[in-house]
């Protein structure tokens, strides 16, 4: 078993899958969590014997508690949580967004991340040796919005507050917390970028993307740091995307 045990939420596709496979290749023991068991099993098949799959809906406190009970009882501890599970809503003017769409995004991106952070914090406080690391998947939308994306933007801005508070309160218990803000990885979620997406000036333009393996490398770097060092915020993005000076 690896000297480090990591939980990756939303591990069945996209960024979560790439990070899980990268960590498994580096001899981490990886717990793959997500709502679709078939996707988790496919990731685990590629990742090998160090991968464990657990179906979990991060929006559901009972589901999250069951996940962390499994980790503690089966693996004994948790060294790293990669809070990755997330969702978006179709681009919609803020005055037209339904409350159901709003809640679906907030419940997953913010409440789900809080529930996993809370459970990890509790486990990391009581395990021996004490402590661990929590890495939150933010977004460039955690600081700079796109038009017609109010639910996603609000949720990711809130993730920044969650990261800072967790980092602050974790100091007393050897728990480090950092955030990786990602812009335009070449995953299914970024398909609109290459087909044309709404800009701040309301024009439609394509945007460059970059290989998700660079995100996996960045998370690996953060995960390997000793607990007396921390990357509080890191931005990884396509070099030429319209982010700096957007609008």
Secondary structure as UniProt FT lines:
FT   STRAND          5..9
FT   TURN            11..12
FT   HELIX           14..25
FT   TURN            26..27
FT   STRAND          29..34
FT   HELIX           37..47
FT   TURN            49..50
FT   STRAND          51..55
FT   TURN            58..59
FT   HELIX           61..70
FT   HELIX           71..75
FT   STRAND          80..83
FT   HELIX           94..96
FT   HELIX           99..106
FT   HELIX           107..111
FT   HELIX           112..126
FT   STRAND          132..137
FT   HELIX           140..142
FT   TURN            147..148
FT   HELIX           150..170
FT   HELIX           171..173
FT   STRAND          175..183
FT   HELIX           188..190
FT   HELIX           191..195
FT   STRAND          197..198
FT   TURN            200..201
FT   STRAND          204..205
FT   HELIX           213..224
FT   TURN            227..228
FT   STRAND          233..237
FT   TURN            239..240
FT   TURN            244..245
//
